[in-house]
Amino acid sequence: MKARNILFGIAAGFAAGYAAYRAYEAVTMPAPQPDGQADASRYGRIRRALMLSGIARSLASTAAAAYGPLGDAMEASVRGLPVWLRAPVFALEGSVLEGGLNALTDYVEGYALERRYGMSEQPLASWISDKCKEEALGTGVTVLLTAGFAWIVRRFPQAWAMLASAGTLPLLVAANVVVPVFVMPMFNKYTPLEGPLEARLRALAARYGVGNAQILRMDMSKQTKKANAFVTGIGGTHRIVVGDTLLEHFTDDEIEFVVAHELGHYVSGDTWRMVAAGQVVSTIVLMGSFETIRDHSPESSARATTLAQIAFWSTILTQMLRPMLAAFSRSREWAADHFALQATGAPAVGASAFRRLRDQNLAEDEQPWWFEMLFATHPSLRRRIRELDRATLRGVAR
């Protein structure tokens, strides 16, 4: 018990210290830098530091709820409720506490830093509105999934990992249908892309049998100055989305190359590949958590803190598997680059597009090797541009 309290004290102290430091940053964050004066290297270093400290802080908070007096207090607060209601209320309490702890952190990382480096002009009221919607949606989903998962754990204490793993696939598929159709429009406006550029992109897609794909314009400038395009959804909800920041600052040739890259994901079925990868990872994580938590008695399975312990070990195992997922994602980005090169025959245009993306998004040419290996979902821009420059020298052309 003494060791447990010491560990809890360390975790709680770290989480509180992290929140206090972010509060200090919120007060002392300098004014926005003029255009053209932001330092991409410094911006990248800050983003990496925030990400790593955020992971550590999240683990500390989860550990406190799983193994510390905080978890015991939350367990006691739900003990008088019907057994089916304890876990979702426990999850609601945890989400509220986490949201409060993260409030200043989110402000610094998601708002103040982006304005400081000229990446956003979003008004504070708009940012707060988006954040409230995000928190409400995330909390609602967490509570519902926790209720279902808790029932499985209580009902099948010796087999919950296998059953929950089997239920992961339909959830992943459903998320890829629900998110593009119902969730994304809550934060941005999506309209069909029209005009000569749309006809050009539609002709490109038609060459690969997907001329009926939805090609949409997104008001990305509402939140950021960064340019981007992406593919989302599956089946009838599959969409190729082009940010208005891309449309306004890139040439039509460059936009075609970027969209061809996204089309490569679409044609190759990368969404389904990622669903399959998510299924594999979730199975490993759930089975690993089951083995780590050795007490599978009905009494233990009925405790809400058992779910917090599962969440803690699931987070640990997910982070351990993260390099594998990152490597898989990078391989698909290379494949999409190669598809775009074959589809457009314009490596010089692709290199120009990536350079423009680098400058507009304040991205580094190359991140530290260890960060790319452990976390990066995209290869370094320097290597991607170098490959396209080499293709130009080899004489690849339209």
N, C-alpha and C positions, 0 to 999 in steps of 0.2 A: 504494500500500500504506500509506503514511504517513497519508493522508487517511482511509482505511478504518479504521485503528487508532484514529485520533482519534474518529471517529464511534462506533466500538465502545465506546471509553472513556466517551464521553458517555452512550451508552445504558445501559451496564452501571452507571455511576455513578448515573444516575437511578433505575434499578431497585433498586439496593442502598440508596440513600437513602430511597426510598419504603418499602422493607421496614423500615428502621431507624426511620423516623418512625412507622409503624404499630405497631412494637414498643413505642415510647415511649408511644403512645396506650393500648396494651393495659395498661400498668402504671399510667398516671395517669388512666384513665377514671373520672369521679366516680361516686358511688353513684346508684342509680335515683332519679328524681324522684317525689315523691308524685303521686297521681292528680290531674288538673286543673291542675297547675302546669307542664306541659311547654309549650314555645314552638314552635308549628307552623312559624313563619317560620324560626327558627334550625334546627329539625330539617330543613326543606326545603333550607336553604342547605348544611348539612353533607352531606346526601345528594347534592346536585348536585356539590359539590366532590369527594366520594369517587368519584362516577361519572366525572367528567372526568379526575381524576388516575389512576383505574384504567385508562381507555382509553389514556392516555399511557404508563402503565407497561407495559401489554400490548404496545403498539407497540414500546417500547424493548426488551422481552425478545425479541419476534419478530425485530426487526432484528439483535439480538446473535446469535441462532441462524442467521439467514439470511446475514449478511455479516461477522460478526466471528470472532475466534479461537475463541470458544465453539463456533460451528458447525463450524469446522475440527476441533476436538478431538472433537466428537461424531461427525463424519464418519469420523475416524481410528479411533474405537472400534468402528465397525461394518464397517470395510473388509474384515476377514477373514471375515465371514459370507457365506453364499450371497446372491446378489444379490436374491432375492425376500424375504429376511429383513431386509435392511439398513434399508429405510424404516420398517417397523413397529417395529423396535427403536429406531431414531432417534426415532420419535414417542413411544415409551414413555419413553425417557430425558428427552425434552423435557417430557412430562407430569409426570414425577416431580420434575424441577427446578422446574417452574412451580408444582406443588402445594406444594413446600417453601417457595418464595418467597412464596406467597400465604397460607400458614398463618395468620400473625398478622394479615394484612390481612383475611382472611375472618372471623377472630374478632372484630376490631374492628367491621367493617361489618355482619356478619350476626348477631352475638350481643351484644357489649357495648353498641353504640349503641342497639339495639332495647330492651334492658333499661334503659338509661339514660333513655330517653324513655318508658318505661312501655308499650311496644308488645308486649312479650313477657315471659312468665314461664317459658319453656321451661328445664328444668334443663340444665346444661352437658353432662352425659353424654348426654342425648337429642340435643342439638344436634350434639355430636361424632359420634354414631352416624349421624345424617342426613347429615352432611358426608362421612363416610367412604363411605357408600353412594353419594352423589353423585359423589365423586371416582373411585371404582372403576368406576361405570357410565360416566362420561364418558371415563375413560382407555380402557376396553375398546372403546367405540364409536370413539374416535379412532384407536386402533391398527388396528382392522378396516377402517375407511374409508380410512386412509392406505395400507394394504396394497393395497386395490383400486385406489385412485387412482394409486399408484406404478406398478402394472402397466400401467395405461392410458398413463401418461406414457412409460414405457420402450418399450412396444410400438408406440405411435403418436406419436412425438415431434413430428410436424408437424400432428397433428390431435387432440391430447388435449383441448384446450379444448372443441371441438365435441362430442366423444364424452362427456366428463364432463358437459357441459350436458344432453345427452340423457338421461343417467342420473339427473339431479337430480329430475325429476318423480316417478318411482316411489319414490325415497327419501323425498321429502316426503310422499307419500301413505302410505307404510308407517309413517312416524313418527307420523302422525295416527291410525293404527290401533293401533300398538304402545304409544304413550305412555299413553293413557287406560286401556287394558286391563291392561298389564303393569307399567308404570313407576310411575304415580301411586300404586297400592296399596302400593308399597314404602315410601312415606313417610307415608301417611295412610289412615285407614279410611273406606270409602265404603259407605253403607247406603241402601237405598231410603227416601225420605221418605214418612212415613205420617201418617194422621189427616186431620182436616178441611182443614188447609192444603194437603195433597197433593191432595185431591179438588178444591179450588178451583183450584190451579195446573194440574191435569190438564184441568179444564174449559176453562181459558184456552187451553191448548195445543191442545185438540181443536177449538176454533173456527178454528184455522189449519191443520187437517189433520195435526197432529203429536201427537195425543193419546197415541200409543204411545212417545213419547220417554222416555228414562230420566231421572227427576228424582231426584237423589241428595243425601244429606246427607254433608258432609265434616267430620271433626273438626279444623277449622282452628285451633281453640284450642290444639291441641297445640304449635303453633309461634308463634302470634301472637294478639294481641287485635284485630287489624284485621278488619273485616267485608268479605265479598266474595261474589260469585257469578260463575260463568263458564260458557261453553260450550266443549266440547272434543270432538275426534273427528270422524269422518265415517262416513256410512252407518250400519251397525248398531252402531257404537261411539260414535255421537253422544250426548253426555250434557250435561244441564243440571245443574250442581253448585251447591249452596247451602251456604255455610259455616255451621257451628253458631254462630259469633259473630254472624252475621246473624240467624239464627233466634231467638237468645236476647235480642237487644237492639232489634229492630225490630218494629213492629206488623205484623199480617197484611196490611194494605193496603199498607204500604211494601214488604214482601217481595214482594207481587204485582207491584208496579211494577218492582222491580229484576229479578225473574224475567222479566217481560214484555220488559224491555230485552234480556236474554239470549236470550229466545225470538226477538226480532227478528233477532239474529245467526243463529240456527238457521234460521228461515224464509227469510231472504235468502241463505242459502248462503255466509256470510262465511268459513267455514273454507276452502271451495273458492276463494274470491276471494284469500285470503291464500296458499294454495298456488300459485295462478297468479302472484301478485306475487312470491313467493319464487323461482319458476322464472325470471321475467324478470330479477330482480336477480342470481341466480346465473349466468345466461347472460352478462350484462354484465360481471360480476366476472371470470368465467373467461376470457372473450375478451379483456378488458382486461389481465389478468395475462399472458396468452399474448403479447400485443403488447409488453408492458413488458419481459418476459424474452426477449431477442432470440436468445440462444444455444439452439437447439433440436437440437443435435447429439446423436447417440446417447450420447456420452461424458457430456455435461452432463445429459441426461435420466436417466442411471443414478445420478447423485449424489444423496444424501439431502438435501444442503443446497439443491438446486434446489427440492425440495418446501417447504423453509422459506422460500425466496424467493417461491414462489407464495403461500404463506400470508401473508407480509408484505404483498405487493401486493394480495392479496384483501381483507385487513383494511383497508388504506387505501381501496380503492375502495368497500367496503361502508360505511365511515363517510361517504364522499362521497355515497352514495345514501340514507343514512339519513333525511335530511329528506323525501325523496319517500315513503318507506315510512311515516314518521310522519304525514305529511299524509293519506295514503290511510287509515291506521288511524283518524285523527280523523274523517274523513268517514264511516266506517262506524259510529263511536260516535254521531255526530249522527243517522244514519239509524236506529239502534237506539233512541235517545231518542224520535224521532218515532213509531216503531212502538209503543213502550210507551205514549206519550200517546194514540195512536189506540186501542190495545187496551184501556186502562183508563179513558180519559176522566177521569183524575184528576190534573191538573197540580199541584194543591196537595199531593197526597200524594207525587208525584214530587219536588217541591222539598223537602218535609220529609225524604224518604229521602236525598236528596243532602246535605242539611245534617247529617243524622245520620251519614252516611258520612264527611263532612269532619271532624266532631268525633271520632268513634271512631277514625279512621285517622290522626289528627293531620296532615291534609292542608291545604295552603295553598289559599286561595280562588283564587289566581291565581299562576302561576309567571312568572318573567321572560319577556318576549316571545321573546327569542332562544332560550331553552331550549325553550319550547313549539314553536317553529318547527323547531328542529334535532332534538329528541329525543322530545318528548311524544307518546305514543300516544293520549292522551285530551284532549279540550278542557278548558279550565279549568272548575273547579266553579262559579266565579262566573258565567260566561256560560251554563252549562247551567241553573243555578238561575234566572238572569234570564229565560231563554226560557220556563221553566215558569211563573214568576210572571206573565209577560206573557200566557201562555195562560189562566191563571186569571182575569186581568182581562178577557180577551176573552169569558169566559163558557163556556169549554170545561168540560163536566161530564159525569158519568155519565148 
